[in-house]
């Protein structure tokens, strides 16, 4: 007798249902803001606890998931992190931007950041520090707010609302407020081609940010520059021009689709 997994899929449908279910479970965990209990995961996925337990047991065995000893909550494991980093490292836009970031920092005399949108929002993945800039609390993995950081404002302006809505709601509920409304931020960033803040997120420091967009206008990454000189935020600043040129040159729209170059 054939097992359930041997049953041919319906016409027009491909793939293995159990694999799709596994992806749904891992996706729910990735979108959570930390470890989740079995009950939490059941509510998030609509699956029964017994079904989830079988998947989680396999994930634990392979290192995709870890379980915390005291609480019993589940979180993404080392293998999941390795897979995510491998995907990120294979992104041409992110790779090229990371390689070019040191030159941008030297040319502008600023500290340069490269950030991507991750499960917890705008997250720094590369930093090039300027000798002129005192040390800040920013580091790899630092999450940047949507409303009060230049990087966050770029993501807010260019991400689909469905992706940024939960983070925006969380910030507003936590009392994070910017000088502008979300609607005004979107209009300004899209109109100017960059975002800027002056001492709003980092006291004594000014920052500008511009998106590195793919073919569909999705922000694969955001490049940001930080300085103690507030003049870098002016529209006619050569630093703004350099940043916008950097982002435009790296974006997918600068590539000839016929040649792939």
C-alpha positions, 0 to 999 in steps of 0.5 A: 500500500502506498504511503501518504507521501507517495500519493501523486499531487493534484494536477497543476500542483508540484512539490512535497506538502510536508516540505511546504509545511516545514517552511511555514513553521520556520517562516513563523519562527523567523518572523517572531521576535524571539523564542516561541513556545509550542502553544505560540507556534500553534497559534501562529501557524494554525497547526496542532501541537502534535503536528508541530512537535513532530516537525520541531523534533526533526528540526532539533535533530538537524540543528535548524532549531534549538530549545531553551532548557528552562522555558522549553521555548524554541528558537532558530538554530545555528543551521538556520543562521548559516542558511540565512547568511549564505543567502545574504552572501550570495546576493549580488547587490549586498555583496557588491555594496559591502565590497565598495563600502570602504571606498565610500567611507574614505571618499566622504570622510564619514563612517559608512553602514550597510543595512538589510531588512531582517526578521527584526527590522532594519539591521546593520550587516557591515560597518566602515568606521571613520577615524574622525568619528568617535565610537558609537553604540552601533555594531553589527546586528544593531537594529535601527528604528524606522521612524528616527533613523535615516536607515529606517526611514529609507526602508519605511519609504520603499518597503511594501506596507505589509512588511513594515507595518508590524515594526511600525506598529511596535515602535508607535506602541513603544512611544517612538515618535519621529519629527515627521509622520510615516506618510510624510517620511515616505513622501520626503524620502521618495521625493529626495532620493535619500533620508536624513536625520540630525541628532535625532537617533544618535545625539551629536551625529548627523546621518544620511541614507539611500536605498539600493534597489532591485529590479522591482524597486525593493530595497535589497539594502540601505547605505548610510553615512554618519558624521559629526558635521550636520552639513552632510544632510543638505541636498546640495552636499557633495556627501549626499551626491556621493551616497546617491551615486553609490546607491544608484550605481549598485542598484539593479536598475543600473545593470543592462538586463540584456548583458547582465553586466 
